[in-house]
Amino acid sequence: MGAIILKNATYISGFNLSEENAEVLKNLSKKFRVRSFNESDFGEFKKSFDQVKYHFCIISQIDESNKNGDHEARKFVDGQNISKIYLDPNDLCPEIKNTNQLIRLGKDDLNGNVEEKVLENLVTLVDEKITSGMKDTIHKTMEYITPIFFDCEPVNFEERKFDPDFFDFSNNSNFDCLVSIENNFEWLVGRLVIKINSDLFSKNILKKDQSIDDVLKASQEYSNQIMGIINFNLNNTGKKFKIGLPQSYDLTTSRVNLGKLLIPSMILTTSSREIEISFGHIEMENGTVPELKVEEFSIPSSDVDFF
């Protein structure tokens, strides 16, 4: 029987995985907060695959049964216009070449640690979906608005690789404040997530004592201003984005779950991790990540209200 598929979730699909690698798939789906299924029968795999709306990646294992490129399942997987990872632990198909959508991991690549190697490639797949122009826009937005909004010294943000643990809100040892806000244009949805360590933030950036409630209240409007500048730049491309309402959480008392839809996002952090943010877009109609081009970063003039 095929898997039970949820329409509002992103999936990592597994085909022909060994029992051990099926566990790897489950572990990775939990880490990325998406769903997964693994089938060894091609008919069941295709039945489940065809029901999925948001595909992240197909992970397929090469063995004697499907090492031939003319194998029905191989041809089907090869023909999909989504990311694919082939596990080839016995080097049965060294002729498979890596491309921007297909990664082959042979015996030397895996080196006895499948989960670590697949994780590394999944992170890269996410990072590659965010355009440099969009990253530059978000980076400049954060460094522009932060000192203005909080009346503080300039704050430097550093980009780091996508990290699925960013969205693990169950561990609040580093951050106790969270704000999430979305913008949208037709079926295109963006999501900004801000995490703040209220103690470090008050000490290092505000340079005055503030309670979690005070920081959370300010952060909601902060998120609005960030989205205002992002939208101002995106609107110059002809897309008229709208801003949703910010949702704020005290992570010491609240459980937060942003769902099982993976939105490939860039991550920025301050050097002492007072603030970390993620931002990304996805086309809700088909699960793709569009290329959003901002030719030149600009800010609203002084006589323009953000809201």
N, C-alpha and C positions, 0 to 999 in steps of 0.2 A: 504494500500500500504506500502511495506517495506521501510526502510530508504535508502537514497542515500549514498552509501559507497565509501569512498576514499581509494585507495589501499596503499597510502604512509602515512597513519595515524594510530596511536594507538587508540583503542576503549575501553571504558568502556561500556559493554552491560547491559541493564536493562530489566528484564522480570517481568511483573505483578506488577509494582510499582504503588502505589497510586498516585494521582495527586500531592500531597505534596512531596512525595519522588521522583517523576519524576523531580521535580524542584531541589531537592537535587542533583540528578544525573547530571543535567545540570550545576549546580554551581561547582561541583567537577571536571567535565570535563574541565571547563574553568580554574579552579585553576591549574590543572595538564597539561594544554595546550594540551589536547587530544580531541578526538571526542566521542560522545555517541549516543545511540539510546535506546528507551524504547518501547517495544511492549507488549500488553496484550494477543494478539492472538498468540498461539504457532507457527502456520504455518508461520506467518509473522516474528516472532522472529528468527526462524530457517533459513528462507530465508536470512535475513540480516546477521545473525551470520556466516553463511557459506561463505559469501563474504568477511569477514574481514580477513586480513592477519596478523595483529598485535593485539593480544588480551592482555589487561591489566588485566581485572577482569570482572566477571559476578556478578551483584547485583540483587538478586531475592527476592521478598517478598512472605512470606508464608501467605496464608489465607485459608478459607474453601475449595476453589476450588483445591488447590494443596498440602494440608497438608499430603495427602497419598503419601508415598514414591513410590508407583507404578504408580503415575500420569505420563503421557507421558512426560510432560515438566520437572518434577522433575528428572526423570530417565535420560533425555537428559543432563540436567545441571550437575547432579551428575557425569555423565560419562566423562565430559570434563577434560582434563589434564591441566587445567589452574586454577588460583585463583578464588575462589567463596566466596561471602558474602551473607548469608541468613539473611534477616530482618524478625524477628518473634515477632512482637510487642505484640501479644496476647498469646504468649507461647503455640502455638498449636503443636509444635514439639520439646519438650525438649530433646527427644532422639537423636537429631542430635548432634554429638560430634565434637568439634573443632579439626582440623588436620593442617598440614603445608600448605594445599591448600584450606581448607574450614573453614570459620569463621561463627559461628551462633551468632547473636546479638538478645537476647531476651528482654523482657520488662525491666528487671532490668539493662541490659547492655545499652540499648538505653536511658532510663531515660529522655525521652522527647527531646533529642538532637541528632537526627539521623545524621545530617551532620558532627558534631564534632566527633562522634564515628566512622563513616565510614572513615572520613579523617585520623584519627589516625591509623586505620587498613591499609589503602592504603599506608601510609608512611612506616609502618612496612613491608609491602609486598615488597616495593622497596628496603629497607635496607637489607632484608634477601637475596636478589639476588646477592649482592656483597660479594665475598669471602674474608675472613680475610687475606689470602695471598696476594690478589690483593690490598687490602687496605694498607697493610704493605709496599708493593712495592711503591705505590704512595706517601705515607707518607715519606718514607726514601728518595725518589727521590727529593721531594720538599725541605726537610731540607738539603740535600746534595748540590743541584745545586744553590739554592738561594743566599747564601753568596759568592759562587764562582763567579757566573755570575755578581752580582751587586757589588762585592767587598765591602761587608758590614759585620756587626756582624752576628753571627748565628741567624736564624729566626725560631721560634717555631710555628708549625702548630698544631691545635687542630681539631680532628674529631667531627663533629656534625651530627645529624640525617638528613636524606634526607628532604629537604624543597622545595616544588614546587615553593615557592616564589623566590627562587634563580634565576629562569629563567624568572622572571618578570622584563624585561629590560625597561619597561615604567617608572619605578620609579628610577630616577638616583640620588636621594638625598644622597645615601651612596657611590655609585661608579660612576665614569665617564669614565673609560676605560674598554674595553672588547676585549678579543682576543679568538677566537675559532679556533681549529685545530683538524684534524682527522687523525687516522692511520687505516690501513686496512690490512687484510690477507684473500684473497679469499672473502667470503661473510661476514666475521667478521669485524665489524667496531667499532672503539672506538672514543670517542669525549672528548676532554679536553676544558673546558671553564675557562678562567681566568678573574676575575673582580678585578679592582684596584681603590682605592681612591687615585688619583694622589697627592693630598695635603698631606694626612697622610703618604702615601708611601714615598714621598720626604722628609718629616720632620722626620719621625721615623726610616726609613730604610736606605734611601740614605743619609740622613742628609745633603742635599743640595737642593737648589731650582731647580725644573725641570718643564717644561711646559707639558701639556697633550700630545702634539705632541711628545715630547722627550720620555715620558714614554711609549706611544703607540709604537713608533719605537723600543725601547728596548724590549718591551714585546713580539713583534713578534718573535724575535730571542730567547728570554727566553722560549717561548712556544716550539720552535724547539728543544732546548736543553733538555727540560723536556721530550718531546716525544722521543728524541734520547736515553735517559737513560731507559725509559720505554720499548722501542723496543729492546734495548740491552738485557734486562732481559727476555723479551718475546721470543726473538730469540733463547735464550739458551734452550727454551722448544721445539724448532724445527719449530716454526712458524716464517716465515720471513715477518714481518710487514713492510709496507711502510708508509711514512709520507706525508700527503697532505700539501697544502699551508696554512699558517695562515691567518685568516681574522681578521682585527682589526677595532674597531669602537669607535668613540668619542660619548659617550652616551648623551652628552649635545646637540648634533646636529643630531644624527642618530637614526633611528628606526630599531630595530633588531628583527628578527623572525627566530628562528632556526627550524621552522616547527612543525608538529603535531605528530612526532614520539618520543615517550617517551623512552629514554635510561636510564635505572636504573643506577644511579650514586652516588658515594660517594662524600662527601663535606668536604673540609678542610678550616679552616680559621685561621688567626692570631688573637691574643688576642684583638687588637684594630681595627680589621677589615680593615687593610691596604690592604690585599689581601684575596680573597676567590677563591677557585677553585673547579670545579666538574670534575669527570672523570668516565666514564663507557663504557661498551661494549654491543653490541647486534649483534645477528646473523640475517642479513638482509633477509635471505632466509625464515626463519620461525618465527622470532620474539622472539626467546629464548635468554636467557643470559647464555653463556657457562661458565664453571668453568675453569678459567685460573690459572694454578698453577706455581708459581715461588718458587722453592725450597729454594733458598738462594739469597738474594739481592746482586747484584754486580755492579760495576761501570767500565766503559771503562778504560783501562790503559792509562797512560799519553801520550803514543806514538800513541794512536788511535784517529783519528779525528772523531767528531760526524758526520760531514757532509763534 
